[in-house]
Amino acid sequence: MKKAISYCTLFVSLIALVLSGCSKPEGEGGTSTVSGKVYAMDYNNSGSLVGEYYLEDEDVFIIYGDGDNYYDDDYKTSFDGSFRFQYLSKGTYTVFVYSDCISCPSGVEAIIQTFEITSNNSDVVLEEFVVRK
């Protein structure tokens, strides 16, 4: 009788381990995408707006999940300011870009958007990131 109980315990533990290993964390390996554009407001040294345009070759960063403050991947925007992260699994993500900031000690600030993918084959389109240059 004791062997039967210990085999049952081992079997249940093994099933729990397998099932917990089947759920994918946020990140690559899925079928969803997120995309968007980066738009620049260009100011001169006196603070006057001198131009507005979609920003090409700008770094866009993504964080998988909600626990880590370091980015997991990055992408350079295309000629029209667009970016796309592909092959994402279900979960929570944070996408951010840097904008010039006159009043910030570092001279830049992060413009952040957080979103969730709740189903496979999702195509999330973020609001435009508007940055100061």
PENORKA-V84684 format. One line per field, one symbol per residue. ss: DSSP state (A for helix, B for strand, O for the rest). phi: phi as a letter, one per 20 degrees, with the letter a starting at -180 (. if undefined). psi: psi as a letter, one per 40 degrees, with the letter a starting at -180 (. if undefined). A space follows every 10 residues. Layout:
ss=???
phi=???
psi=???
//
This chain:
ss=OAAAAAAAAA AAAAAAAAAA AAOOOOOBBB BBBBBBBBBB BBBOOOOOBB BBBBOOOOBB BBBBOOOOOO OOBBBBOOOO OBBBBBBBOO BBBBBBBBBB OOOOOOOBBB BBBBBBBOOO OOBBBOOOBB BBO
phi=.fffffffff ffffffffff feeefgpfod cdccbrcddd dedefenefd acafeemefc dcdencddee febbbeffgd nebbddmeef qdccdbcdcf bfeegencce dccdbcddbf mecedefged dec
psi=dddddddddd dddddddddd edhhiiaiea eiihiaihhh hhiadeehhe ihihhifhhh iihhaeeheh idiiihiade eiihhifiii ahihhiihii hdehdeeiih hhhiihheii fighhiihhh ih.
//
